[in-house]
Amino acid sequence: MHNPIFNPVYGVIPRPASFDQYPDSFTFGTETNSRGFFLQNQITLAENLKILIGGRFDTINQSTTSDERQDQAFSPRVGIVYQPIEQISLYTSASRSFQPNFGTRIDGSLLEPIRGTQYEVGVRGEFLNGRLTTNLAAYEVTRSNIGVTDPDNPAFLIPLGEQRSRGIELDVTGQVLPGWNIIASYAYTDARVTKDDNLQPGNLIENVPFNSASLWSTYEIQTGDFQGLGFGLGLFYVGERQGDLNNSFQVPSYVRTDASVFYRRDNWRVGININNLFNVDYIEATQRRNRIDPGAPFTVKGTVSVEF
């Protein structure tokens, strides 16, 4: 329909039904008051055996012009660390979590707080006289009442019944040789909907790939006329993942390369950081079907820092 720019005709395109039906939904704000008490104690049972016990009690009061709710919860935490030898630490932990939801439904009612449970087991090793640290962990996290976009009214939220994430993470950090440092990581994540009235149980969580990995390495010249000059190179891989909770479309995987050049002298440092060195086109994240966020193109940043 033609609508002249210098003589516009207003009201040709009606507002969405949710705007007309609930005109006050965009005028209220949410006021949140929270109080928390935290207590934690670490007990050494033996030189190579420690136990951590703690808990947090929270009360949350939220109110809008159309709704008000009060919630409270106790969130326990317990962990055990055992060192069979000095360089190896075995650990396990379990904890609960509780946090408010800040979104509202289309009728103006507040969402229930997010509740979660986490279990983790892992092993940590220190090698090369502490210069190299590795950590391998397996975990399971279950969360309920997470606010997700209402598919029928994108300006509002609805609670996701329950989602579960299971995975394995491996991290390696340290100095391989004088001046040569590495940070490497790999993660396998299986994140799914487990309970929900609107979604099929078993659906994968959007924007969460099964596989992701990164490798960042820097080398700084230690002696000679070029002492303090350094170079860095990094690779970042994100696997294919779902674009929405209905699993109706997939977002392709990508590999991004970053680089840096820096010079350090006494207490000051200058550097040039290059993100997306090869200007790869990729999708960083999706917001359901409402928006797709592209990754940043080739970018150069300069930095200067001084330590006092």
SERO-4910 file (N, C-alpha, C, O; in steps of 0.05 Angstrom, whole numbers):
BEGIN
 pado doro    nc1    nc2    nc3   cac1   cac2   cac3    cc1    cc2    cc3    oc1    oc2    oc3
  Met    A     17    -24      0      0      0      0     18     25      0     37     26     16
  His    A     12     44    -18     28     68    -20     22     87      4     -2     92     10
  Asn    A     42     97     17     39    115     39     61    137     36     84    132     43
  Pro    A     54    161     26     74    181     20     90    190     45     79    192     66
  Ile    A    116    193     41    133    199     63    128    227     75    131    231     99
  Phe    A    120    247     57    116    274     67     87    280     74     81    301     84
  Asn    A     70    261     69     42    264     77     31    237     86     14    225     74
  Pro    A     43    227    109     37    199    117      8    196    126     -5    215    136
  Val    A     -2    172    123    -29    165    133    -25    146    156    -15    123    152
  Tyr    A    -32    154    180    -27    138    204    -49    118    208    -72    122    200
  Gly    A    -42     96    221    -62     76    228    -68     56    206    -86     39    209
  Val    A    -52     57    184    -56     38    162    -49     10    171    -64     -9    164
  Ile    A    -27      7    185    -18    -19    195    -25    -21    224    -15     -6    241
  Pro    A    -43    -40    232    -51    -42    260    -28    -52    277    -11    -67    268
  Arg    A    -29    -44    302    -10    -55    321    -15    -84    327    -38    -93    323
  Pro    A      5    -99    336      0   -127    344    -22   -129    364    -26   -111    380
  Ala    A    -36   -152    364    -59   -155    382    -51   -153    411    -66   -142    427
  Ser    A    -27   -162    418    -19   -161    446    -15   -133    455    -20   -127    479
  Phe    A     -7   -114    437     -4    -86    445    -32    -74    451    -35    -59    470
  Asp    A    -51    -80    434    -78    -69    437    -93    -81    461   -107    -67    475
  Gln    A    -88   -107    465   -103   -121    486    -92   -115    514   -107   -114    533
  Tyr    A    -66   -111    515    -53   -105    541    -36    -80    539    -12    -82    540
  Pro    A    -49    -57    536    -34    -32    532    -16    -25    556      4    -11    552
  Asp    A    -23    -34    580     -7    -27    603     17    -46    607     34    -41    624
  Ser    A     20    -67    591     41    -86    595     68    -74    589     89    -85    598
  Phe    A     69    -51    575     94    -39    568    100    -15    585    120     -1    581
  Thr    A     83     -9    605     86     15    621     96      8    649    105     26    663
  Phe    A     94    -17    658    103    -22    685    132    -32    685    142    -42    666
  Gly    A    144    -27    708    170    -37    713    169    -59    735    149    -61    749
  Thr    A    191    -74    737    192    -95    758    211    -86    780    234    -79    775
  Glu    A    201    -86    804    217    -79    828    224   -105    842    206   -120    849
  Thr    A    249   -109    847    259   -134    859    276   -127    884    295   -112    882
  Asn    A    269   -138    906    284   -136    931    292   -164    940    275   -181    943
  Ser    A    318   -168    945    327   -194    953    346   -192    977    360   -172    980
  Arg    A    345   -212    993    363   -215   1016    374   -243   1017    359   -262   1013
  Gly    A    399   -245   1023    411   -272   1024    431   -274   1047    444   -255   1055
  Phe    A    432   -298   1058    451   -305   1080    467   -330   1071    455   -350   1063
  Phe    A    493   -328   1073    511   -349   1063    530   -358   1085    542   -341   1099
  Leu    A    532   -384   1088    550   -395   1108    565   -419   1095    553   -436   1083
  Gln    A    592   -419   1099    608   -440   1087    632   -447   1105    643   -429   1118
  Asn    A    639   -472   1105    661   -481   1122    677   -503   1108    665   -522   1097
  Gln    A    703   -500   1108    720   -520   1096    734   -536   1119    747   -524   1136
  Ile    A    731   -562   1118    741   -579   1140    763   -597   1129    760   -610   1108
  Thr    A    786   -597   1142    808   -614   1134    808   -639   1152    814   -638   1175
  Leu    A    799   -661   1139    798   -687   1154    826   -700   1155    832   -714   1174
  Ala    A    842   -696   1134    869   -707   1133    885   -688   1115    874   -670   1102
  Glu    A    911   -692   1114    928   -675   1098    920   -675   1068    924   -655   1054
  Asn    A    909   -697   1059    902   -700   1031    871   -703   1027    863   -712   1006
  Leu    A    855   -696   1047    826   -698   1045    813   -674   1058    816   -669   1081
  Lys    A    797   -660   1041    782   -636   1051    753   -638   1043    746   -649   1022
  Ile    A    736   -627   1060    707   -626   1054    698   -597   1057    705   -583   1075
  Leu    A    681   -589   1038    669   -562   1038    639   -565   1041    626   -579   1026
  Ile    A    628   -552   1061    600   -552   1067    590   -524   1069    601   -507   1083
  Gly    A    568   -518   1055    557   -491   1056    528   -490   1049    517   -510   1040
  Gly    A    516   -467   1052    488   -463   1045    481   -434   1043    495   -417   1056
  Arg    A    461   -428   1028    452   -400   1025    421   -400   1028    407   -416   1016
  Phe    A    411   -380   1043    383   -376   1046    375   -350   1033    387   -329   1040
  Asp    A    356   -350   1014    348   -326   1000    318   -321   1003    302   -340   1003
  Thr    A    311   -295   1005    284   -287   1002    282   -265    981    299   -248    979
  Ile    A    262   -268    963    260   -249    941    231   -239    940    212   -254    942
  Asn    A    229   -212    939    203   -199    936    203   -184    909    220   -167    904
  Gln    A    183   -190    892    181   -177    866    153   -165    863    133   -177    873
  Ser    A    151   -143    850    125   -131    846    124   -115    820    144   -103    812
  Thr    A    101   -114    807     96    -97    784     69    -84    789     57    -87    811
  Thr    A     59    -68    770     33    -55    774     10    -75    774    -12    -69    782
  Ser    A     16   -100    764     -6   -120    762     -1   -146    777    -19   -163    777
  Asp    A     22   -149    789     27   -174    803     48   -170    824     64   -151    824
  Glu    A     48   -188    844     67   -187    866     72   -216    875     53   -231    877
  Arg    A     97   -223    881    103   -249    891    126   -249    910    144   -231    908
  Gln    A    126   -268    929    148   -271    948    157   -300    947    141   -318    949
  Asp    A    183   -304    945    194   -331    944    218   -333    963    232   -313    968
  Gln    A    223   -357    973    247   -362    989    256   -391    985    240   -408    979
  Ala    A    282   -395    989    293   -421    985    320   -424   1000    334   -404   1004
  Phe    A    326   -448   1007    352   -455   1018    368   -471    998    358   -491    987
  Ser    A    392   -463    991    408   -475    971    434   -487    983    452   -472    989
  Pro    A    435   -513    988    459   -525   1000    481   -530    980    476   -529    955
  Arg    A    505   -534    990    528   -539    973    548   -557    989    553   -552   1012
  Val    A    558   -577    975    578   -595    989    598   -604    968    592   -609    945
  Gly    A    623   -606    977    645   -614    959    666   -630    974    670   -625    997
  Ile    A    680   -648    959    701   -664    971    725   -663    952    722   -667    928
  Val    A    749   -659    964    774   -660    948    793   -680    961    798   -679    985
  Tyr    A    803   -699    945    821   -719    954    846   -720    936    843   -720    912
  Gln    A    870   -719    948    895   -720    933    910   -746    939    923   -749    959
  Pro    A    908   -765    920    923   -790    924    953   -785    923    968   -798    937
  Ile    A    962   -766    906    989   -756    906    988   -726    904    967   -714    898
  Glu    A   1010   -713    909   1010   -683    911   1001   -670    885    989   -649    886
  Gln    A   1008   -682    862   1002   -669    837    974   -674    827    965   -660    808
  Ile    A    959   -692    838    933   -700    829    912   -695    850    915   -702    873
  Ser    A    890   -681    842    867   -676    860    842   -688    847    835   -681    825
  Leu    A    828   -705    862    802   -715    854    780   -700    869    783   -697    893
  Tyr    A    760   -692    855    739   -677    870    711   -684    860    708   -694    837
  Thr    A    692   -678    877    664   -681    870    648   -660    885    656   -652    907
  Ser    A    626   -651    874    610   -631    887    581   -633    879    574   -645    858
  Ala    A    564   -623    895    535   -621    890    524   -595    902    533   -587    923
  Ser    A    506   -582    887    496   -557    896    469   -551    885    461   -563    865
  Arg    A    454   -533    898    428   -523    888    431   -494    883    448   -480    894
  Ser    A    414   -483    865    415   -455    859    386   -444    858    367   -458    853
  Phe    A    384   -417    861    358   -404    863    363   -374    855    379   -360    867
  Gln    A    348   -365    834    351   -338    826    325   -328    814    310   -344    803
  Pro    A    319   -302    815    293   -292    806    292   -291    775    313   -289    762
  Asn    A    268   -292    765    263   -287    737    254   -258    734    237   -249    750
  Phe    A    264   -244    715    257   -215    712    237   -210    690    229   -187    685
  Gly    A    228   -231    676    208   -227    655    180   -231    664    175   -241    687
  Thr    A    161   -224    648    132   -227    654    118   -241    631    127   -240    608
  Arg    A     96   -254    638     78   -265    617     62   -242    604     63   -219    613
  Ile    A     48   -249    583     32   -229    569     10   -217    587      2   -194    582
  Asp    A      1   -232    607    -20   -222    625     -8   -205    647    -23   -195    665
  Gly    A     18   -201    647     31   -184    667     40   -199    692     53   -187    709
  Ser    A     35   -225    694     43   -240    717     73   -246    716     84   -251    695
  Leu    A     85   -247    739    114   -252    742    120   -282    740    104   -298    748
  Leu    A    142   -288    728    151   -316    726    162   -326    752    173   -311    768
  Glu    A    159   -352    758    170   -364    782    201   -363    780    212   -362    758
  Pro    A    214   -363    803    244   -363    803    256   -388    789    243   -409    788
  Ile    A    280   -385    779    295   -407    767    308   -423    789    321   -412    807
  Arg    A    304   -449    788    316   -467    807    333   -488    793    327   -497    771
  Gly    A    356   -494    805    374   -512    792    388   -531    811    390   -526    835
  Thr    A    398   -553    799    414   -573    814    438   -580    797    435   -585    773
  Gln    A    462   -581    810    486   -588    795    502   -609    809    506   -608    833
  Tyr    A    512   -629    794    530   -649    803    555   -649    786    553   -645    761
  Glu    A    578   -652    798    603   -651    782    624   -669    795    626   -671    820
  Val    A    639   -683    778    662   -698    787    685   -691    768    681   -686    745
  Gly    A    710   -692    779    732   -684    762    759   -691    774    761   -700    796
  Val    A    779   -687    757    807   -691    766    824   -668    756    821   -659    733
  Arg    A    841   -658    773    859   -636    767    887   -645    771    894   -657    791
  Gly    A    904   -638    752    932   -646    754    951   -622    749    945   -604    733
  Glu    A    973   -621    764    993   -601    761   1020   -614    754   1029   -632    768
  Phe    A   1032   -605    731   1056   -617    721   1077   -596    716   1072   -572    717
  Leu    A   1101   -605    709   1124   -587    703   1128   -567    726   1131   -543    721
  Asn    A   1128   -578    750   1132   -561    774   1111   -539    776   1117   -516    784
  Gly    A   1087   -545    769   1065   -527    772   1061   -508    748   1042   -492    748
  Arg    A   1078   -510    727   1075   -493    704   1053   -501    685   1043   -485    670
  Leu    A   1044   -526    687   1023   -536    670   1000   -548    687   1005   -565    703
  Thr    A    976   -538    682    953   -547    697    932   -559    678    925   -547    658
  Thr    A    921   -582    685    900   -595    669    876   -600    687    879   -605    711
  Asn    A    853   -598    675    828   -604    690    808   -618    672    802   -609    650
  Leu    A    798   -641    682    778   -657    667    754   -660    686    757   -670    708
  Ala    A    731   -652    676    707   -653    693    683   -664    677    681   -659    653
  Ala    A    665   -678    691    640   -686    680    618   -675    698    621   -674    722
  Tyr    A    596   -666    686    576   -652    702    548   -657    691    544   -666    669
  Glu    A    528   -652    708    500   -652    701    487   -628    715    488   -626    739
  Val    A    473   -612    700    459   -588    710    430   -590    702    425   -592    678
  Thr    A    412   -588    721    383   -588    715    372   -561    724    376   -554    748
  Arg    A    357   -548    707    345   -522    714    316   -521    706    309   -533    685
  Ser    A    300   -508    721    271   -506    715    262   -477    717    275   -460    730
  Asn    A    240   -472    703    228   -445    702    245   -424    689    243   -400    695
  Ile    A    261   -432    669    277   -412    654    259   -397    636    242   -409    622
  Gly    A    261   -370    636    244   -354    619    253   -355    590    276   -349    584
  Val    A    235   -362    572    241   -363    543    220   -345    529    198   -341    540
  Thr    A    226   -337    505    209   -319    490    182   -333    484    182   -356    475
  Asp    A    160   -319    489    134   -330    482    131   -330    451    132   -309    439
  Pro    A    128   -353    439    128   -354    409    104   -339    397    106   -329    374
  Asp    A     83   -336    412     59   -321    402     61   -291    408     47   -275    395
  Asn    A     77   -284    428     80   -256    436    109   -251    443    117   -252    466
  Pro    A    126   -245    423    155   -244    427    165   -223    447    187   -225    457
  Ala    A    148   -204    455    156   -184    474    154   -195    503    162   -181    522
  Phe    A    143   -219    506    139   -230    533    152   -257    536    163   -267    516
  Leu    A    152   -268    560    165   -293    565    145   -314    575    123   -307    585
  Ile    A    152   -339    572    138   -361    585    160   -379    598    182   -379    589
  Pro    A    153   -394    619    173   -410    633    177   -437    618    157   -450    611
  Leu    A    202   -444    614    208   -471    604    207   -490    627    219   -485    648
  Gly    A    193   -512    623    189   -531    646    215   -540    659    220   -534    682
  Glu    A    232   -554    644    257   -563    655    277   -569    632    269   -580    612
  Gln    A    302   -562    636    323   -569    617    346   -581    632    352   -575    655
  Arg    A    360   -600    619    383   -613    631    407   -612    612    405   -616    588
  Ser    A    430   -606    624    455   -605    609    474   -625    621    479   -625    645
  Arg    A    485   -642    604    505   -662    612    529   -658    595    527   -653    571
  Gly    A    553   -659    606    576   -655    590    602   -662    603    604   -670    626
  Ile    A    623   -659    586    651   -663    595    667   -639    586    664   -629    563
  Glu    A    684   -629    603    702   -606    597    731   -613    603    737   -626    624
  Leu    A    748   -605    585    777   -610    588    791   -583    584    787   -570    564
  Asp    A    808   -575    603    823   -550    601    853   -556    606    859   -571    624
  Val    A    870   -543    591    899   -545    594    910   -517    594    905   -502    574
  Thr    A    924   -509    614    935   -482    616    963   -484    627    969   -499    646
  Gly    A    981   -467    616   1007   -467    627   1029   -457    609   1023   -448    586
  Gln    A   1053   -458    619   1077   -450    604   1093   -475    596   1105   -488    613
  Val    A   1093   -480    570   1106   -504    560   1136   -500    561   1151   -518    570
  Leu    A   1146   -477    551   1174   -470    551   1176   -441    560   1155   -427    559
  Pro    A   1199   -431    569   1201   -403    576   1191   -384    554   1201   -385    532
  Gly    A   1171   -368    560   1159   -350    541   1136   -361    525   1122   -345    512
  Trp    A   1133   -387    525   1112   -400    508   1089   -409    526   1093   -427    543
  Asn    A   1066   -397    524   1042   -403    540   1019   -413    522   1016   -404    499
  Ile    A   1004   -431    533    981   -442    518    956   -443    536    959   -447    561
  Ile    A    933   -439    524    907   -444    537    890   -460    518    883   -450    496
  Ala    A    884   -484    524    868   -502    507    844   -512    522    846   -518    546
  Ser    A    822   -515    508    798   -526    520    781   -541    500    782   -535    476
  Tyr    A    766   -560    510    747   -575    494    722   -581    512    725   -586    536
  Ala    A    699   -579    500    674   -584    515    655   -600    497    650   -594    474
  Tyr    A    643   -621    510    621   -636    498    597   -631    515    597   -636    539
  Thr    A    575   -621    503    551   -613    518    527   -624    505    522   -621    481
  Asp    A    511   -638    521    485   -648    512    463   -634    528    458   -642    551
  Ala    A    451   -613    517    431   -597    531    404   -601    518    400   -595    495
  Arg    A    385   -611    534    359   -618    523    336   -608    542    340   -604    566
  Val    A    313   -606    529    288   -602    544    280   -629    556    278   -648    541
  Thr    A    275   -630    582    266   -655    594    237   -655    602    224   -676    602
  Lys    A    226   -632    609    198   -630    616    187   -603    607    199   -582    612
  Asp    A    164   -604    593    152   -578    584    124   -584    573    120   -605    561
  Asp    A    106   -565    577     78   -569    566     76   -562    537     57   -570    524
  Asn    A     95   -545    527     93   -535    499    113   -547    480    110   -545    456
  Leu    A    135   -559    491    156   -570    474    159   -600    477    150   -611    497
  Gln    A    170   -612    457    174   -641    457    198   -648    475    220   -638    470
  Pro    A    194   -664    496    218   -672    512    239   -686    495    232   -702    478
  Gly    A    263   -678    499    285   -688    482    295   -668    462    317   -671    451
  Asn    A    280   -646    458    290   -625    440    315   -613    451    319   -609    475
  Leu    A    334   -607    433    359   -595    441    355   -565    446    338   -552    434
  Ile    A    371   -555    466    370   -526    472    384   -510    450    405   -518    440
  Glu    A    372   -488    443    383   -472    421    410   -459    429    415   -454    453
  Asn    A    427   -455    409    453   -442    412    473   -458    429    494   -447    437
  Val    A    468   -483    434    487   -500    450    497   -522    432    482   -541    426
  Pro    A    522   -521    422    532   -542    405    541   -566    421    547   -564    445
  Phe    A    540   -589    408    551   -613    421    581   -610    426    591   -618    447
  Asn    A    595   -599    407    625   -597    409    634   -568    406    624   -553    388
  Ser    A    652   -560    423    665   -534    420    694   -536    431    699   -553    449
  Ala    A    712   -521    420    740   -523    427    754   -496    422    745   -480    405
  Ser    A    776   -492    436    792   -468    431    821   -474    437    827   -491    454
  Leu    A    839   -459    424    867   -461    429    879   -434    425    877   -422    404
  Trp    A    892   -423    446    905   -397    445    933   -400    455    938   -411    476
  Ser    A    952   -390    439    980   -394    445    995   -367    441    990   -354    421
  Thr    A   1013   -361    459   1029   -336    456   1058   -343    461   1065   -361    477
  Tyr    A   1075   -328    447   1104   -331    452   1116   -303    455   1112   -286    438
  Glu    A   1132   -300    476   1145   -274    481   1175   -279    482   1185   -295    497
  Ile    A   1190   -263    465   1219   -266    464   1231   -258    491   1224   -237    502
  Gln    A   1249   -275    501   1259   -272    528   1285   -257    530   1291   -244    551
  Thr    A   1302   -257    510   1328   -244    511   1334   -229    485   1320   -232    465
  Gly    A   1355   -213    486   1365   -200    462   1351   -173    457   1337   -163    474
  Asp    A   1356   -161    433   1346   -135    427   1316   -134    425   1304   -113    429
  Phe    A   1303   -157    419   1274   -158    415   1260   -169    440   1237   -177    439
  Gln    A   1274   -169    463   1261   -179    487   1236   -163    493   1236   -139    492
  Gly    A   1215   -178    500   1189   -165    505   1170   -165    482   1146   -160    486
  Leu    A   1180   -172    458   1162   -173    434   1149   -200    434   1162   -221    438
  Gly    A   1123   -200    430   1108   -226    431   1087   -228    409   1079   -208    397
  Phe    A   1079   -253    404   1059   -259    383   1039   -279    395   1046   -296    411
  Gly    A   1014   -276    386    993   -295    395    976   -304    371    972   -289    352
  Leu    A    967   -329    373    950   -340    352    929   -358    366    936   -374    383
  Gly    A    904   -356    358    883   -372    370    863   -383    350    857   -369    330
  Leu    A    853   -407    355    832   -419    339    808   -424    357    811   -434    380
  Phe    A    784   -418    348    760   -422    363    739   -436    346    731   -427    325
  Tyr    A    731   -460    355    712   -477    340    686   -479    355    685   -485    379
  Val    A    664   -475    341    637   -479    352    622   -496    332    619   -490    309
  Gly    A    612   -519    342    598   -538    325    570   -530    317    560   -509    327
  Glu    A    557   -546    301    530   -541    293    512   -541    317    515   -557    335
  Arg    A    492   -523    317    473   -523    340    445   -515    330    442   -506    307
  Gln    A    425   -518    347    398   -513    340    393   -483    341    404   -468    358
  Gly    A    375   -473    323    369   -445    322    345   -437    340    342   -414    346
  Asp    A    328   -457    348    306   -451    366    299   -476    382    310   -498    376
  Leu    A    281   -473    401    274   -495    419    257   -516    405    256   -539    414
  Asn    A    245   -509    383    229   -528    367    247   -545    349    238   -564    336
  Asn    A    273   -538    348    293   -552    331    284   -552    302    287   -572    287
  Ser    A    272   -529    293    262   -527    266    284   -519    246    280   -523    221
  Phe    A    307   -509    255    329   -503    237    355   -504    252    355   -501    277
  Gln    A    377   -508    238    403   -511    250    421   -488    242    419   -477    220
  Val    A    439   -480    260    460   -460    254    486   -474    249    494   -491    265
  Pro    A    499   -468    227    523   -483    219    547   -477    238    548   -457    252
  Ser    A    566   -496    237    590   -493    253    609   -473    241    605   -464    218
  Tyr    A    629   -464    256    649   -446    245    675   -448    261    676   -458    283
  Val    A    696   -439    248    723   -437    260    732   -408    256    733   -398    234
  Arg    A    738   -394    278    748   -367    277    777   -366    286    785   -380    305
  Thr    A    793   -349    272    821   -346    279    826   -318    289    819   -299    276
  Asp    A    839   -316    312    848   -290    323    878   -289    325    891   -310    325
  Ala    A    889   -265    325    918   -262    327    925   -237    343    907   -220    346
  Ser    A    949   -235    352    958   -211    366    988   -207    363   1003   -226    359
  Val    A    996   -182    365   1025   -174    367   1027   -154    390   1011   -135    391
  Phe    A   1046   -159    408   1048   -141    431   1078   -136    438   1095   -152    430
  Tyr    A   1082   -115    453   1109   -109    462   1107   -100    491   1092    -82    498
  Arg    A   1123   -112    508   1123   -107    537   1150    -97    546   1171   -109    539
  Arg    A   1150    -75    561   1175    -64    571   1169    -51    598   1153    -34    601
  Asp    A   1184    -61    618   1181    -51    646   1151    -53    654   1140    -75    655
  Asn    A   1138    -30    659   1111    -31    669   1090    -23    649   1067    -18    656
  Trp    A   1098    -22    623   1078    -15    603   1077    -36    580   1096    -51    576
  Arg    A   1055    -36    566   1050    -56    545   1033    -43    523   1013    -30    529
  Val    A   1041    -48    498   1025    -40    475   1019    -65    459   1035    -84    458
  Gly    A    996    -65    446    989    -89    431    969    -83    409    954    -63    410
  Ile    A    968   -100    389    949   -100    368    935   -127    368    948   -148    365
  Asn    A    909   -127    371    893   -152    371    876   -153    346    862   -134    339
  Ile    A    877   -176    332    862   -180    308    842   -202    312    849   -225    318
  Asn    A    816   -195    311    795   -215    313    785   -223    286    782   -206    268
  Asn    A    779   -248    282    769   -259    257    789   -252    234    782   -238    215
  Leu    A    813   -262    237    835   -256    219    828   -261    190    836   -245    173
  Phe    A    814   -282    184    808   -288    156    780   -280    147    770   -288    126
  Asn    A    768   -262    164    742   -250    157    721   -271    150    707   -269    129
  Val    A    718   -291    166    699   -313    162    671   -304    168    667   -290    189
  Asp    A    652   -311    151    624   -305    157    612   -327    175    614   -351    168
  Tyr    A    601   -320    197    590   -340    215    567   -328    232    566   -303    235
  Ile    A    551   -345    242    529   -336    260    537   -341    289    543   -364    296
  Glu    A    537   -320    305    546   -323    332    524   -334    350    529   -351    367
  Ala    A    499   -325    346    477   -334    362    450   -328    348    449   -311    330
  Thr    A    429   -340    358    402   -335    348    385   -327    371    389   -337    394
  Gln    A    364   -311    366    344   -304    386    318   -316    376    300   -302    368
  Arg    A    315   -343    378    293   -357    367    291   -350    337    311   -349    324
  Arg    A    267   -345    328    263   -337    300    261   -307    297    256   -297    275
  Asn    A    266   -292    319    263   -263    318    288   -250    307    286   -229    294
  Arg    A    312   -261    312    336   -248    304    359   -268    302    361   -287    318
  Ile    A    377   -263    283    401   -278    280    424   -259    283    426   -239    268
  Asp    A    443   -264    301    465   -246    306    490   -256    291    501   -277    298
  Pro    A    499   -241    271    523   -249    257    548   -243    273    548   -225    290
  Gly    A    569   -259    268    594   -255    282    608   -230    271    603   -222    248
  Ala    A    625   -218    288    639   -193    279    658   -200    257    671   -221    257
  Pro    A    661   -182    237    680   -187    215    709   -181    224    714   -178    248
  Phe    A    727   -181    205    755   -175    211    757   -148    226    748   -128    217
  Thr    A    769   -150    250    770   -127    268    798   -124    280    810   -143    289
  Val    A    808    -99    280    834    -93    292    831    -74    315    817    -53    312
  Lys    A    842    -80    338    841    -63    361    869    -58    372    885    -77    374
  Gly    A    874    -34    379    900    -27    391    897    -21    421    877     -9    429
  Thr    A    916    -29    437    914    -25    466    941    -15    477    962    -21    467
  Val    A    939      2    497    962     12    511    956     11    541    935     21    550
  Ser    A    973     -2    557    968     -4    585    993      1    601   1015     -5    592
  Val    A    989     13    625   1011     19    643   1004      9    671    982     15    680
  Glu    A   1021     -5    684   1016    -14    711   1032      3    731   1055      9    728
  Phe    A   1018     11    752   1030     28    773   1034     12    798   1044     22    818
***
